Every structure is written in structure tokens, then in C-alpha cells.
Amino acid sequence: MNKKFLVLVLSALFMTGCSQFSAGVNQTPSTTDKQSDVATTKTSEQSVGTLNLSAQLPSTLDGQRLTLVKLNGKAVSTPYGITFQEGKLSTKICNQMNGPYTFENGVLKASSLVSTKMACLDEETNKIEGTVARVLGEGLTVTVENSVFSMKAKDGTELTYTTLTRALPQGSVDAAAGLEGKSFVLSKFDGKAVEDTYTLSFAENNTFSVKFCNGIGGTYSVDDNTIKGNGVSTLMYCMKPDGVMVIEDAFNKAISAGATFSLIEGTLTLKGSEGAEFVFASSADGKVSLDGSTEVLMD
């Protein structure tokens, strides 16, 4: 009995030792295993990051419609649009610039742009335009994150663009989706019918034009349900039609300061901060052209 008991005890002790030894091996991996696990983890993390960036960077910029919102990290006072279509880009800051572009390995380059030759009095506008034209010609490395396009030049200059998509209050529309390519005729001013024809048109790149006594045109931006314009105008004073200068002056003030707007069933309503209200009806008329020889900035 004693011998059998001793054999059982020894067997139990032997099994316990083996179990502890095995557990010890599992709990203490070798240095090689640790390094392998760390390397695998880092590689996985790097792969995920790279995949995310690659997924967001398009293979072409054709079809992109963007708005410049920052220059070197500083917000620009007026957003400027840029569009890419069929290998060509188009943008308007002070002057209209158009031309072919290339986009290879994430680098955007447009070294053969043609431009109008207007002189704008605003120092910031001229500076932005000169910078954009220069870096587009030299080349920009593009990265995309959450619909924000960051474009960096070799000298560190950075342009920040966002896509032209916004969620506006009910009864309003996005400028790019609802206004671009459309024309409207003023039907009422401050609640009174307008008999003469004044046409307001919206073109690509967030540009607008309108003709009262003077021809007015420039860029516009939309923030929620507010539209704001930065334009140029001819300098004439008209006695006829009656009241045309009052309407023109009120429109200039409203669009420059920012007017609330809505577009419902083809009727565009603008309301200035001082209370002036403009009601425009949809029109199939063509866009108004400006004579650039006498253009100055609107106040």
C-alpha cells in the first residue's frame, strides 16, 4: 500500500512540474518572437495608413470642383473656385486662368495657363493670384483627407481646397448644384414689380455677372444660406431707366456684405443685411459679358 501511495504521489508531482514548465514557456516568449510580433504590428499599422491615403487620392482630378479656403494655413477672405475637366483646369481669382494640367504620382502641374489681364486693386487678391499661378506652374504635391485637398509646393507654399459640397437649410440649394450655369431676371425689388430687364447669371468656378446700369461680375461663395460676392464693375451713371442706380447700389451692398438666399421652384430670392430684397425669376437668357477695359473693384 505504501509503495503504491508513494508511486501515486511521485506521479502527481511529476505531472505538476511538467504543467508548470509548459505554462512557463507559453508566458515567456523568446526575444525573436517579440521582435517578430512588434515588426508585424508596425508593418500592419503602416500598411493601413498607406492604404487609407491611397484610397482617398484620386487617380485623376478630372471632374473635381474645389474651393480655395486657405493659403499657407491662413483662411482667404473670399473662396476661389477651381475646376478640372478633360485634362484642363480653370480658376478665377482676379483674372480667369485656363489651361492643360497633368496629374502624375500625386503631383499636379499646369505650366501653360493662359490668363486675362485685368488689374485688380485689392492687394490680397493679387497676392493670392500670383502665388496660385506660380505654384501651379512649378508643381504641387497633392494629398487628400476627408474631402480636403492639400497642395504643397517645393518651397513649402501650401494651398488648401475643399470640395464644393454643402448641406444647406431646407428651401435653399447648394450654389454649385443649384445656381451654376443658370440665369435669372429680376422681377421684384423691395416688393415692387420691376419692368426693365436685369439679368443675373452664374457660371462655373463660382463666378457671377449681372447688368443694371453697369456690368458687374466676379466670384461668389456660399456659407449655409448666405451668398457673398467679390466683384468688379464698370463706372457709369445712368439716368434711365428710372431707379436703376438705386437698385444697382442696393444689390452691390447686399452681395458684398453677404445676402441670405433661397431658390425654390425656379425663384431666387436674395435679402441684404440692410433689408433690401430681390426676387429673380428663372431665365433661359444667355450670360452677361463685361467690358474689362474699365473694370474696378466694387466697394
C-alpha positions in Angstrom: 0.0 0.0 0.0 2.8 2.4 1.0 4.6 1.7 -2.3 1.6 2.3 -4.3 0.9 5.5 -2.4 4.5 6.7 -3.0 4.2 6.0 -6.7 1.0 8.0 -7.0 2.5 10.9 -5.1 5.6 11.0 -7.3 3.5 10.7 -10.4 1.3 13.7 -9.3 4.4 15.8 -8.6 5.9 14.9 -12.0 2.8 15.9 -13.8 2.5 19.2 -11.9 6.1 20.1 -12.7 5.5 19.4 -16.4 2.4 21.6 -16.4 4.2 24.5 -14.7 7.2 24.2 -17.1 4.9 24.2 -20.1 3.0 27.2 -18.8 6.3 29.0 -18.2 7.3 28.5 -21.8 4.0 30.0 -23.1 4.2 33.0 -20.8 7.8 33.9 -21.7 8.3 34.2 -25.5 11.7 34.5 -26.9 13.3 37.8 -27.9 13.0 36.8 -31.5 9.3 36.2 -31.1 8.8 39.6 -29.5 10.7 41.4 -32.3 8.7 39.5 -34.9 5.4 40.5 -33.3 6.4 44.1 -33.0 7.6 44.2 -36.6 4.3 42.6 -37.7 2.3 45.2 -35.8 4.2 48.1 -37.2 4.0 46.8 -40.7 0.3 46.4 -40.3 -0.2 49.9 -39.0 1.9 51.3 -41.8 0.0 49.3 -44.4 -3.3 50.6 -43.0 -2.2 54.2 -43.1 -0.8 53.9 -46.6 -4.0 52.2 -47.9 -6.1 55.0 -46.4 -4.1 57.7 -48.1 -4.1 55.9 -51.4 -7.8 55.2 -51.3 -8.5 58.9 -50.8 -6.1 60.2 -53.5 -7.9 60.1 -56.9 -6.1 58.7 -60.0 -7.3 61.8 -61.9 -8.5 65.3 -60.9 -11.0 65.4 -63.9 -14.5 66.1 -62.6 -13.2 67.7 -59.3 -14.7 71.1 -58.4 -12.8 72.7 -55.5 -12.8 75.9 -53.5 -9.6 77.5 -52.2 -10.1 78.2 -48.5 -6.6 78.6 -47.1 -3.2 79.8 -48.2 -0.3 78.7 -46.0 -2.8 77.8 -43.3 -4.5 81.2 -43.3 -8.1 81.5 -44.4 -8.7 83.5 -47.5 -11.4 86.2 -47.3 -13.1 85.1 -50.4 -13.1 81.4 -51.5 -11.9 80.9 -55.1 -13.1 78.0 -57.2 -11.1 75.7 -59.4 -12.4 73.0 -61.7 -10.7 70.1 -63.6 -12.3 68.7 -66.8 -10.9 66.7 -69.7 -7.3 67.4 -68.8 -7.8 71.1 -68.4 -8.2 73.3 -65.3 -10.0 76.6 -64.9 -9.9 79.1 -62.0 -10.8 82.7 -61.4 -9.2 84.9 -58.7 -8.8 88.4 -60.1 -8.3 87.1 -63.6 -9.6 84.0 -65.3 -6.9 81.3 -65.8 -7.3 78.3 -68.0 -5.1 75.6 -69.5 -4.0 72.0 -69.6 -2.8 70.2 -66.5 -1.0 67.0 -65.6 -1.5 64.8 -62.5 1.0 62.0 -62.1 2.1 60.2 -58.9 0.2 62.7 -56.9 1.8 65.8 -58.4 -0.4 68.5 -60.1 1.3 70.7 -62.6 -0.1 73.4 -65.0 2.7 75.3 -66.6 0.9 76.6 -69.7 -2.0 78.6 -68.3 -3.4 81.5 -70.2 -5.0 84.4 -68.3 -6.9 87.6 -68.8 -5.0 90.8 -68.0 -7.2 92.8 -65.6 -5.6 94.9 -62.9 -7.3 94.4 -59.5 -6.8 96.9 -56.8 -7.1 94.5 -53.9 -3.7 93.6 -52.6 -4.7 90.3 -51.1 -6.4 89.1 -54.3 -3.4 90.0 -56.4 -1.1 88.2 -54.0 -3.2 85.0 -54.0 -3.5 85.0 -57.7 0.3 85.4 -58.2 1.0 82.7 -55.7 -1.5 80.2 -57.2 -0.3 80.8 -60.8 3.4 80.3 -59.7 3.0 77.1 -57.7 0.7 75.6 -60.3 3.4 76.1 -62.9 6.1 74.7 -60.6 4.1 71.7 -59.4 2.2 70.8 -56.3 2.1 67.5 -54.3 -1.5 66.7 -53.5 -2.8 64.8 -50.5 -6.5 64.2 -49.7 -8.1 63.6 -46.4 -11.8 63.8 -45.7 -12.5 65.8 -48.9 -9.8 68.3 -48.1 -7.2 68.7 -50.8 -3.8 69.9 -49.5 -1.4 71.0 -52.3 2.2 71.7 -51.3 4.9 73.3 -53.4 8.6 72.6 -53.1 9.2 75.9 -51.3 6.6 75.0 -48.7 3.8 77.1 -50.1 0.5 75.3 -49.3 -2.9 75.7 -50.9 -5.9 74.1 -49.1 -9.0 73.3 -51.1 -12.3 71.8 -50.2 -14.9 70.1 -52.4 -17.9 72.1 -53.5 -20.5 70.2 -51.4 -22.6 71.7 -48.6 -25.7 70.8 -46.7 -28.0 73.9 -46.7 -31.2 74.6 -44.8 -34.5 73.3 -46.4 -35.7 75.7 -49.1 -32.1 76.6 -50.1 -29.7 74.9 -52.5 -26.0 74.5 -52.9 -24.5 77.2 -55.1 -22.6 74.7 -57.2 -25.6 72.4 -57.7 -28.5 74.9 -58.0 -27.0 78.2 -59.3 -24.2 77.3 -61.6 -25.0 77.6 -65.3 -28.3 79.4 -64.6 -29.6 82.9 -65.3 -32.3 84.8 -63.5 -34.3 88.0 -64.4 -35.1 90.5 -61.6 -38.9 90.5 -61.2 -39.3 92.4 -57.9 -37.3 94.8 -55.8 -38.4 95.5 -52.2 -41.8 94.0 -53.1 -42.4 96.2 -56.2 -42.5 94.7 -59.7 -39.6 95.6 -61.9 -40.5 96.3 -65.6 -37.0 96.6 -67.0 -34.8 93.5 -67.7 -31.9 92.9 -65.3 -30.2 89.5 -65.7 -28.2 87.8 -63.1 -26.1 84.8 -64.3 -24.0 82.2 -62.5 -21.1 80.5 -64.4 -18.6 77.8 -63.5 -15.9 78.3 -60.9 -18.3 80.2 -58.6 -18.5 83.3 -60.8 -21.4 85.6 -61.4 -22.4 88.5 -63.6 -25.3 91.0 -63.7 -26.2 94.1 -65.7 -28.1 97.0 -64.2 -26.7 100.4 -65.4 -23.2 98.9 -65.1 -22.0 95.4 -65.8 -20.9 93.7 -62.6 -19.1 90.4 -62.3 -16.7 88.4 -60.0 -16.6 85.4 -57.7 -19.1 84.3 -55.1 -19.1 82.0 -52.2 -21.9 80.3 -50.2 -21.9 79.7 -46.4 -25.0 77.9 -45.2 -27.8 80.0 -46.8 -25.7 83.2 -47.3 -24.2 84.2 -50.7 -21.4 86.7 -50.8 -19.8 88.2 -53.9 -16.4 89.8 -54.6 -16.8 91.6 -57.9 -15.7 94.3 -60.4 -17.9 96.9 -62.1 -17.9 99.4 -64.9 -18.2 103.1 -63.8 -21.2 104.7 -65.4 -24.1 106.8 -64.0 -27.4 106.2 -65.7 -30.5 108.5 -65.5 -32.6 105.9 -67.3 -34.4 103.5 -66.6 -35.8 105.3 -63.6 -34.5 103.9 -60.3 -31.8 101.8 -61.9 -29.0 103.3 -59.8 -31.0 102.7 -56.6 -31.4 99.0 -57.5 -27.8 98.7 -58.5 -26.4 100.3 -55.4 -28.7 98.1 -53.2 -27.6 95.0 -55.0 -23.9 95.9 -54.7 -24.2 96.5 -50.9 -26.2 93.3 -50.4 -24.0 90.9 -52.3 -20.7 92.4 -51.0 -21.8 92.2 -47.3 -23.5 88.8 -47.8 -27.1 88.2 -48.6 -29.3 85.4 -47.4 -30.8 83.4 -50.3 -33.2 80.7 -51.3 -34.0 79.0 -54.6 -37.5 77.5 -54.7 -39.1 76.2 -57.9 -37.0 78.5 -60.1 -37.4 81.6 -58.0 -34.2 83.1 -56.5 -34.7 85.4 -53.5 -31.8 87.5 -52.1 -32.2 89.5 -48.9 -29.5 92.0 -47.9 -28.4 92.7 -44.4 -30.0 96.2 -44.6 -33.3 94.8 -45.7 -33.2 95.2 -49.5 -35.0 92.2 -51.1 -34.5 91.0 -54.7 -36.8 88.4 -56.3 -35.4 86.8 -59.5 -37.3 84.5 -61.9 -35.5 81.8 -63.8 -34.4 82.8 -67.3 -33.1 81.0 -70.3 -31.2 84.1 -71.4 -27.5 84.0 -72.0 -24.9 85.3 -69.6 -23.9 88.9 -69.5 -20.4 89.8 -70.7 -18.3 92.6 -69.2 -16.1 95.0 -70.9 -12.9 94.5 -68.9 -11.3 97.8 -70.1 -13.0 99.9 -67.4 -13.4 97.5 -64.5 -12.7 98.5 -60.9 -13.5 96.8 -57.6 -16.9 97.2 -56.1 -16.9 98.9 -52.7 
